[in-house]
Amino acid sequence: MIATVAGVVAAVSAEGAVIEVGGVGLAIHCTPATLGTLRVGETARLSTSLVVREDSLTLFGFATDDERIVFETLQGVTGVGPRLAQAVLAVHSPDAVRTAVAADDVGALTLVSGIGRKGAQRIVLELKDKLGTPTGGGTVVRLPGGAGPGVWREQLRDALTGLGWTGREVDEALAAVGPEAEAAIAVGDTPDVAVLLRSCLRTLSRA
């Protein structure tokens, strides 16, 4: 198992990074928050998890050992593979996942693309005693109520700030998804804040 990788960041893309170790460039899949800490040309150290399949070897990287532990624990849930486990950590911090599971907060877990209500209930049920006690260091992303004109913006701002993005980064992401939200409002629809959040995270991962 490859537990950590340390080296110079050679490239950063929307889904991951390439880190040069001993003259070899390792492709590592990362969450947007982890990618946000990497800078091309600088040295980085990531906690990693190697997923072995018959036809592939895929390396997933995390800013902290705690993220890796939660990533691997999530894969113990029926129907949750590495991509979905990583998607959970793209939306929630490790401690926020613990908090959601401990509080039976199915709604918070369904904010993750690919997780419906039944999947969220399964995560809560199967991980109830496996993730440990929340330390209070993570804020669960919640998108309450109906998002009327303008409300979606503040909900997204609170969610992205809670995930650790800077004010400038949040403003740029909100500007990018603004037309999508305004188009929905123009035809009388309510902006889907969960969808807008995922669009923001994609925008931030490309920045």
C-alpha positions in Angstrom: 0.0 0.0 0.0 1.2 3.5 -0.8 0.3 5.5 2.4 1.9 8.8 1.5 3.4 10.6 -1.5 5.8 13.6 -1.2 7.3 15.4 -4.1 7.1 18.4 -6.5 3.7 19.2 -8.0 4.0 18.8 -11.8 0.4 19.5 -12.8 -3.0 20.2 -11.4 -6.3 19.5 -13.2 -10.0 19.4 -12.4 -9.8 15.9 -11.0 -6.4 15.5 -9.6 -2.7 16.2 -9.7 0.6 14.8 -10.9 3.4 14.7 -8.3 6.9 13.8 -9.3 8.5 11.3 -6.9 12.0 10.0 -7.8 11.6 11.0 -11.4 8.2 9.3 -11.8 5.0 11.3 -12.2 2.2 9.8 -10.1 -1.4 10.7 -11.1 -3.4 11.2 -7.9 -7.2 11.8 -7.7 -8.0 14.6 -5.2 -11.0 16.5 -3.9 -11.4 20.2 -4.8 -10.3 21.2 -1.3 -7.1 19.2 -1.5 -6.4 20.5 -5.0 -6.8 24.0 -3.7 -3.7 23.5 -1.5 -1.4 22.4 -4.3 0.7 24.7 -6.4 2.6 23.7 -9.5 6.4 23.7 -8.9 6.0 23.5 -5.1 6.6 20.5 -2.9 3.6 18.7 -1.4 2.9 15.8 0.8 -0.4 13.9 0.5 -1.8 11.0 2.5 -2.8 8.4 -0.1 -4.9 5.3 -0.6 -4.3 2.9 -3.5 -7.4 1.3 -5.0 -6.5 -2.0 -6.8 -8.8 -3.3 -9.5 -8.2 -6.1 -12.1 -7.6 -3.6 -14.8 -6.3 -0.6 -12.9 -4.3 0.9 -10.1 -5.8 4.2 -8.9 -4.2 6.5 -6.3 -6.4 8.8 -4.3 -4.7 11.7 -2.4 -5.8 13.7 0.7 -4.5 16.7 2.6 -4.8 14.8 5.9 -4.6 11.3 7.3 -8.1 11.8 8.7 -9.5 12.3 5.2 -7.9 9.1 4.0 -9.3 7.2 7.0 -12.8 8.4 6.4 -12.4 7.7 2.6 -11.5 4.1 3.3 -14.2 3.7 6.0 -16.9 5.0 3.6 -16.0 2.3 1.1 -17.1 -0.3 3.7 -20.7 0.8 3.0 -22.7 -1.3 0.6 -22.7 0.4 -2.8 -20.1 3.0 -2.0 -16.9 2.8 -4.1 -13.9 5.1 -4.1 -15.3 7.7 -6.5 -18.4 8.1 -4.4 -16.4 8.1 -1.1 -14.3 10.9 -2.6 -17.4 12.8 -3.7 -18.6 12.8 0.0 -15.3 14.4 1.0 -15.6 16.9 -1.8 -18.7 18.3 0.0 -18.1 17.5 3.7 -15.0 17.5 5.9 -14.2 14.3 7.7 -15.6 15.6 11.0 -18.7 16.9 9.2 -19.3 13.3 7.9 -19.0 12.1 11.5 -21.5 14.7 12.6 -24.0 13.9 9.9 -23.8 10.2 10.7 -24.1 10.7 14.4 -27.1 13.0 14.0 -28.8 10.9 11.4 -28.6 13.9 9.1 -29.7 12.2 5.9 -30.3 15.5 4.2 -26.7 16.6 4.5 -25.5 13.4 2.9 -27.9 13.7 0.0 -26.1 16.9 -1.1 -23.4 14.6 -2.4 -23.9 13.9 -6.2 -24.8 10.2 -6.5 -26.2 9.7 -3.1 -30.0 9.5 -2.8 -32.1 9.3 0.4 -31.8 5.5 0.6 -28.1 5.6 0.0 -27.7 8.2 2.7 -29.7 6.2 5.2 -27.5 3.2 4.4 -24.4 5.2 5.2 -25.8 6.3 8.5 -26.9 2.8 9.4 -23.7 1.0 8.4 -21.2 3.6 9.8 -23.0 4.5 13.0 -20.2 3.0 15.2 -17.3 3.0 12.8 -16.4 6.7 12.3 -15.8 7.7 15.9 -17.0 10.8 17.7 -17.1 14.2 16.1 -14.5 16.6 17.5 -16.5 19.7 16.6 -13.9 20.8 14.0 -16.2 20.4 11.0 -19.3 22.2 9.8 -22.0 20.1 8.1 -23.1 21.7 4.9 -26.8 22.4 5.0 -28.9 24.1 2.4 -32.2 24.9 4.3 -35.6 25.9 2.9 -36.6 27.2 -0.4 -34.1 29.4 -2.2 -35.9 32.5 -3.5 -34.3 35.3 -5.5 -30.9 36.1 -3.9 -31.2 33.5 -1.1 -29.3 30.9 -3.1 -26.3 33.2 -3.2 -26.0 33.4 0.6 -26.6 29.7 1.1 -23.8 28.9 -1.3 -21.5 31.5 0.3 -22.0 29.9 3.7 -21.5 26.4 2.4 -18.3 27.2 0.4 -16.9 29.2 3.3 -17.6 26.3 5.6 -15.6 24.1 3.2 -12.6 26.4 3.6 -12.6 28.4 0.3 -11.5 32.1 0.6 -13.8 35.0 0.0 -12.2 35.8 -3.4 -12.6 32.2 -4.5 -16.2 32.1 -3.3 -17.0 35.3 -5.2 -15.6 33.9 -8.4 -17.5 30.7 -8.1 -20.8 32.5 -7.4 -20.2 34.7 -10.4 -19.7 31.6 -12.6 -23.0 30.0 -11.5 -24.9 33.2 -11.4 -26.4 32.9 -14.9 -27.6 29.4 -14.2 -29.4 30.5 -11.1 -30.8 33.7 -12.7 -32.1 31.7 -15.7 -34.1 29.4 -13.3 -35.5 32.5 -11.5 -36.5 34.1 -14.8 -38.8 31.2 -15.7 -40.3 31.1 -12.3 -38.3 28.1 -11.0 -36.4 27.9 -7.7 -32.7 27.6 -8.1 -31.5 24.1 -7.1 -28.8 25.0 -4.6 -27.4 21.5 -4.3 -26.8 21.5 -8.1 -25.3 25.0 -7.9 -23.0 23.8 -5.1 -21.7 21.1 -7.3 -21.2 23.6 -10.1 -19.3 25.8 -7.8 -17.0 23.0 -6.7 -16.2 22.1 -10.3 -15.4 25.7 -11.0 -13.1 26.0 -8.0 -11.4 22.7 -8.8 -10.4 24.2 -12.2 -9.2 27.5 -10.8 
